[in-house]
Amino acid sequence: MDKPVEFPPSLWAATAPERSPAPALNGTVETDVVVIGGGFTGLSAAIEAARRGNAVTLLEGKAVGWGASGRNNGQVIPILTAAEPDMWVSRFGAAGERMVQLIGNSADILFDLVREFDMRAEAEQSGWFQPAHSPGRVALSRKRVEAWQRFGFPAELKDSKEAAEILGSDFWYGGMYNPSGGHINPLALSRAMAKTAESLGATIHENSPVSTFEREGAQWVARTTNGTVKARALILATNAYTGELAPGLAPRLARSIVPVHSWQMATEPVGDNLRQKLLPGRQAVSDTRGDLRFFRYDARNRLITGGAVIGSFDVANRVRKKAANSLAEAFPELGVPEMTHVWSGFIGMNWDRFPRIHKLGPDGWAWVACNGRGVALGTSLGRELARAVTGIDEHELALPVTEPKPFPAHGLVRRVAPAYLAWLKRKDLSEPKL
């Protein structure tokens, strides 16, 4: 048995069902589809390709769920941060319309998958709420609700009274509500998806970082230190970690996004009386700030929250205090909560916050730039990419293809990116121009 990979000391690592590590790749393997990356996208792709009758080999550099898919807040959100539905259609036409449908259905796609395979993932499809932090943001919420309703999705505008009823606080002014959202234990979901993929016949190799992949004749060839996989089709599903384990894996893709640290944390369990007052419907919540405030309950009634700070000094303690004080400001009855777990990981950001889908060659696909909304979207796009390499015409799928656009001076951009928070904080103080 291979030695288990060490996970960051997150709440998820402490609570997710255990998984015995899969053996590392050793030798040469031939398969139909090779998937690189064992997060939500790669695992979803493996499930879909395997259930469609294909031999699948998934290569994970550490362990399934080790990267962003096992470290995030676990919110299942069926919209993106800034890429509004009309913008997709304007930019990509029919492919953009299909992408809008995929995004709007993405939470249902994830929860339906959980229910279909009875995954132990602490899944609660309790809804997602984006409260407006200023009166002007209510107008922004209205615009977003109307946009998603035009495409047939159940977005609702809540006024200040309704927002207070949802949240148990009058700290916000109203906002956008979507009943299809919710939350999961992300590491538990990753491991449950891996178990499902294996039950359908997929082979997973952990501790198998891919150093290179290339097209050789009619095959894709992916190489690790101790093995090689030859396949008809390839799906690269590494997103924010594309350049982290093997810098030479896909350098143009790695330089087209900026990996930004996202900090998450968990409070002690909230007592029953208070829990019934604060967020009684157990929705996932992330507000309209650029300097985002977000939170939701886990299965043990801990509030799962997080935040960001500028600078590299004593970051964990500073972000812990900031998040705790933010909760106390919104929920005075809660007081300043003690955080029992604090952890971080990368999210893949880009300049306009549009996810990018790339065709690498015949039956070769990748996507990057989750921009903090990768749980539902990554799961949905994994299914879509698997369909693209198993016989469905890409022009029938939600795959608006673009060419990679690496950041000039990527190393410098990566170093200064955290300072972007200062601009976001300043922008939060002004009302949007609609």
Order of alpha helices (4+ residues) and beta strands (2+ residues): alpha-beta-alpha-beta-beta-alpha-alpha-beta-alpha-beta-alpha-beta-beta-alpha-beta-beta-beta-beta-alpha-beta-alpha-beta-beta-beta-alpha-beta-beta-beta-alpha-alpha-alpha
